[in-house]
Amino acid sequence: MRIQYPFVNKESNKYHIIMKKGSFTLIALCALFLGACNTNKKPKKERTTRINKEIYLGQKPPGLTPELFAPEIIKTEFRQAAGVFSPDLKEFYFRRRGGAYEKNALVVVKLEDNKWTESLVAKRAGEPFVSQDGKTLFLGKKYSERTASGWSEAKSLGAPFDKFRIMRLTVAANGTYYFDEASESGPLRYSRMINGTYEEPKAVAIEDIGDWNAHPYIAPDESYIIWDDQREKGGYGGADLYISFRQKDSSWGASINLGDTINTEFAEAYGSITPDGKYFFFHRGYGGNRADIYWVDAKVILDLNPNK
């Protein structure tokens, strides 16, 4: 199944300043002279964002307020969630549920023949995460390998991961796995590769973590971890997104709620930073088969670091 969307090329607006000549010439010259003499004041530079038509589905990057991601391409009346990019930012993977998709179908949108084209990867699949080299697609407790013709058939991660009900697994640059478990009280876990074998998973030691801890995203350098959970106090809705920063002694700091810029009365989940470190993605669930994917400048998240 393929759906094609037009590749829009919007030209930037041009502004022209027309200076009038007349009896006010002397006044204008004086004003310019006084402005040039004031060397202490520098004009504020506004954040400029260029639209690269070959990445981010050709979308204009957001600012400090979350925006729907590519609504004209991926939004439907149903559920679109768990979105992640490939390392080159040219493939966007996410899950659909509702309408033509009874279960959590995995789809991808990528640029083909100058059009953003949606293709079905699997009728049912785990939550996606693409490795930093772009060669492995992790799907919970399974994974697929990139081949010349696409992705291989999903394989099991095997021991010691097969005993956990993993929903999302993400990978640090050094190969360490971080994952969750579909349970109310289960902790987030990690497993390092030692001498070519993954060790028995250990709990991520965040003291004030909540219930239903899920969908962890680990920074490539393991300097922070993002997840969602549910708490009786201190939250905004059914599920909120949190972050914990690595401390100087390598321990994990207290969990920090991402605040009302991100969290709402609804359920926010599946947070992650894009491979280039610039934008934060998450989805907002409204109950049933309804959810949308949002993005925002990652500065909103990373500025919460108390160690800066």
C-alpha positions in Angstrom: 0.0 0.0 0.0 1.5 3.3 -1.1 0.1 6.8 -0.6 1.8 9.7 -2.4 1.8 13.3 -1.3 2.9 16.3 -3.4 6.4 17.6 -2.7 5.6 21.3 -2.1 8.2 23.9 -3.0 7.3 27.1 -1.2 9.2 30.2 -2.1 10.3 32.4 0.8 8.7 35.8 1.1 10.8 38.8 0.0 10.6 42.1 1.7 11.8 45.3 0.1 12.5 48.5 2.0 11.9 51.6 -0.1 13.4 54.8 1.2 11.8 58.0 0.3 13.7 61.1 -0.6 12.5 64.5 0.2 12.6 67.2 2.9 13.4 64.6 5.6 16.8 63.6 4.1 18.7 65.6 6.7 16.8 64.1 9.6 17.3 60.6 8.2 21.1 61.1 7.8 21.3 62.4 11.4 19.5 59.4 12.7 21.8 57.0 10.8 24.8 58.9 12.1 23.7 58.6 15.7 22.9 54.9 15.3 26.3 54.2 13.9 28.0 56.0 16.8 26.3 53.8 19.3 28.7 50.9 19.3 27.4 49.3 22.6 24.1 48.1 21.2 23.8 45.1 19.0 20.6 44.1 17.2 19.0 40.9 18.4 19.2 38.0 16.0 16.0 36.1 15.5 16.1 32.3 15.2 16.2 31.5 11.5 15.0 28.1 10.2 15.6 26.9 6.6 13.4 24.3 5.1 15.3 21.4 3.7 13.0 19.7 1.3 14.8 16.3 1.6 14.6 15.8 5.3 11.9 16.1 8.0 9.3 15.3 5.3 10.0 18.8 3.9 8.5 20.5 7.0 9.3 23.9 8.4 11.0 23.3 11.8 9.1 24.3 14.9 10.0 26.8 17.5 9.6 26.6 21.3 5.9 25.6 21.1 4.9 22.0 20.1 3.3 21.7 16.7 1.7 18.8 14.9 4.2 17.1 12.7 3.5 17.0 9.0 -0.3 17.0 9.5 -1.0 17.2 5.7 1.0 14.0 5.2 0.5 11.7 8.3 -2.5 13.0 10.3 -5.8 11.1 10.1 -8.8 10.9 12.4 -7.3 7.8 13.9 -4.1 7.0 15.8 -0.6 7.8 14.5 2.0 7.4 17.2 5.6 6.2 18.1 7.3 8.2 15.4 11.1 8.0 14.8 13.5 9.1 12.0 16.3 7.2 10.3 19.8 8.7 11.0 19.8 10.6 7.7 16.3 12.1 8.5 14.9 10.9 5.2 12.7 8.1 6.5 10.0 8.5 9.2 8.7 5.4 10.8 5.5 5.3 13.0 2.6 3.1 13.8 -1.0 3.5 12.7 -4.1 2.0 14.3 -7.7 2.5 13.3 -9.6 2.6 10.0 -7.8 0.3 7.5 -5.4 -0.8 10.3 -7.1 -3.0 13.0 -3.8 -3.5 14.8 -0.6 -1.5 15.3 0.7 -1.3 11.7 4.2 0.0 11.0 4.5 2.4 8.1 7.3 4.6 6.7 7.2 7.8 4.8 10.2 8.6 2.5 11.0 10.7 -0.5 10.5 8.8 -3.8 10.4 10.4 -7.2 10.2 13.8 -5.6 7.1 12.8 -3.6 6.7 11.8 0.0 5.4 8.3 -0.2 3.9 6.2 2.6 4.5 2.5 2.5 3.4 -0.4 4.8 6.3 -2.1 6.5 4.3 -4.6 8.6 0.6 -5.1 9.3 1.6 -5.5 13.0 4.9 -4.6 14.6 6.5 -3.4 17.8 7.5 0.2 18.6 10.2 1.3 16.2 13.7 2.6 16.8 16.4 2.8 14.1 20.0 2.2 15.1 22.6 5.0 14.7 24.1 3.3 11.7 20.7 2.9 10.1 21.2 -0.8 9.6 18.9 -2.2 12.3 15.3 -1.6 13.0 14.4 -2.4 16.6 10.8 -3.4 17.3 10.5 -4.0 21.0 11.9 -7.5 21.7 12.5 -8.1 18.0 14.6 -6.5 15.3 15.0 -6.4 11.5 18.1 -5.9 9.5 18.4 -3.6 6.4 18.9 -5.4 3.2 19.2 -4.4 -0.5 15.5 -4.9 -0.9 14.3 -3.5 2.4 14.0 -4.9 5.9 14.5 -8.5 6.8 11.9 -10.6 8.6 11.8 -9.6 12.2 13.9 -11.8 14.5 13.9 -12.3 18.3 16.5 -10.6 20.4 16.7 -13.9 22.3 18.2 -14.2 25.8 18.3 -12.4 28.2 15.6 -10.2 26.7 13.0 -12.8 25.8 11.6 -13.0 29.3 10.5 -9.3 29.4 7.4 -7.9 27.8 9.4 -5.1 26.0 7.4 -2.3 24.3 10.2 0.0 23.3 14.0 -0.6 23.2 16.5 2.2 22.3 20.2 1.9 21.9 23.1 4.2 23.0 26.1 4.9 20.8 28.2 2.2 22.7 25.5 -0.4 22.0 23.9 -0.5 25.5 20.2 -1.3 25.3 17.6 0.6 27.4 14.1 -0.8 27.5 10.8 -1.0 29.4 8.4 -3.7 30.5 4.6 -3.7 30.0 3.8 -3.8 33.8 2.6 -1.3 36.4 5.6 -1.5 38.7 8.4 -2.6 36.4 11.5 -0.3 36.2 13.3 0.8 33.2 16.2 -1.4 32.4 19.5 -1.4 30.6 22.0 -4.1 29.4 25.6 -3.6 28.3 27.5 -5.7 25.9 30.4 -7.4 27.6 32.9 -9.5 25.6 30.3 -9.8 22.8 27.4 -10.8 25.0 24.7 -8.7 26.5 24.7 -8.9 30.3 21.7 -9.6 32.5 19.5 -6.5 32.4 19.7 -4.1 35.4 17.3 -1.5 36.7 17.9 2.1 35.8 18.4 3.7 39.3 16.1 6.7 39.2 14.7 6.9 42.8 11.5 8.9 42.2 10.3 7.1 39.2 6.5 6.6 38.8 4.2 3.7 37.8 3.7 2.3 34.3 7.2 3.5 33.3 7.4 3.1 29.6 9.0 4.0 26.2 12.5 5.1 27.3 14.7 7.1 25.0 18.4 7.1 25.8 20.7 9.8 24.7 23.5 8.5 22.3 26.1 9.4 25.0 23.8 8.2 27.9 23.8 11.7 29.4 20.0 11.7 29.8 17.1 9.4 29.5 13.5 10.3 28.6 10.4 8.2 29.4 6.7 8.5 30.3 4.9 7.3 33.4 1.8 7.8 35.6 1.7 9.4 39.0 -0.9 10.3 41.5 0.7 13.6 42.3 2.7 16.2 40.3 1.4 15.2 36.8 -0.8 16.9 34.3 -2.7 14.1 32.8 -3.0 10.3 32.3 0.6 10.0 31.4 3.4 12.6 31.4 6.9 12.8 29.9 9.9 13.0 32.2 13.7 13.3 31.9 16.6 12.4 34.1 20.1 13.7 33.6 23.3 11.8 34.3 25.2 13.3 37.3 29.0 13.8 37.6 29.3 10.7 39.6 27.5 8.7 36.9 24.3 8.3 38.9 20.9 9.4 37.6 19.4 12.7 38.8 15.9 13.2 40.0 13.1 12.9 37.4 12.0 16.2 35.9 8.5 16.6 34.5 8.8 18.2 31.1 6.2 20.8 32.1 3.0 22.2 30.6 4.7 23.1 27.4 4.7 19.4 26.6 2.4 17.7 29.1 -1.4 18.3 29.1 -4.6 16.7 30.5 -4.1 14.0 27.8 -1.5 11.3 27.6 1.9 12.3 26.3 4.3 9.5 25.5 7.1 8.1 23.4 9.5 11.0 23.6 12.7 11.1 21.7 15.3 13.5 20.2 16.0 13.4 16.5 19.3 11.9 15.4 20.8 15.4 14.7 19.9 16.5 18.3 17.7 19.4 17.2 14.1 18.4 17.8 12.0 16.6 20.3 9.2 14.3 19.1 6.4 12.8 21.1 2.8 11.7 20.7 -0.3 12.9 22.4 -3.1 10.3 23.0 -6.7 11.2 23.3 -8.0 7.8 24.2 -9.0 4.8 22.0 -7.7 4.9 18.5 -6.8 8.6 18.5 -3.4 10.1 18.8 -1.2 12.7 17.0 2.6 13.2 16.7 4.1 16.5 17.7 7.6 18.1 17.5 9.3 21.0 19.2 12.7 22.6 19.4 14.8 20.3 21.7 16.0 23.4 23.6 12.8 23.2 25.5 13.9 19.8 26.9 17.6 20.1 27.2 17.5 23.5 29.0 15.9 21.6 32.0 19.4 20.2 32.8 20.2 21.6 36.3 23.9 20.8 35.7 24.3 23.3 32.9 
